[in-house]
Amino acid sequence: SSSTQKGWKSLETQEICYSGGSTGKPLITDRNRMRRSMERFSDPDSSMAMSVIGDRRSREQKAKQEREKELAKVTIKKEDVELIMSEMEISRAMAERSLREHMGNVVEALVALTN
């Protein structure tokens, strides 16, 4: 409508809100642009793509969790961790991670950390 209602004034496809924020300046929004954006994410192809992306992320997360479980099973020696920490000047967590990734092999863990 052409009359002003509750701070809103409609101008064909645009709306001006005069109660827009702390600046007191009018806030202009384009209805057609908003409608196109909404349609883009509601069509079947977009829904399918979003589903595929979600499924892939879920699989990646599950694979990462499985990898972490396998690494946690690797037995490492405290003295090996301390050796790597002192030689490479890294945190305990990093030293343990490198050792676990290399099945407790100190030499391989050190070589990997230097590369």
Secondary structure as UniProt FT lines:
FT   TURN            6..7
FT   STRAND          8..11
FT   TURN            12..13
FT   STRAND          14..17
FT   TURN            18..19
FT   TURN            22..23
FT   STRAND          27..30
FT   HELIX           31..40
FT   TURN            41..42
FT   HELIX           44..73
FT   HELIX           78..88
FT   HELIX           92..101
FT   TURN            102..104
FT   HELIX           106..114
//
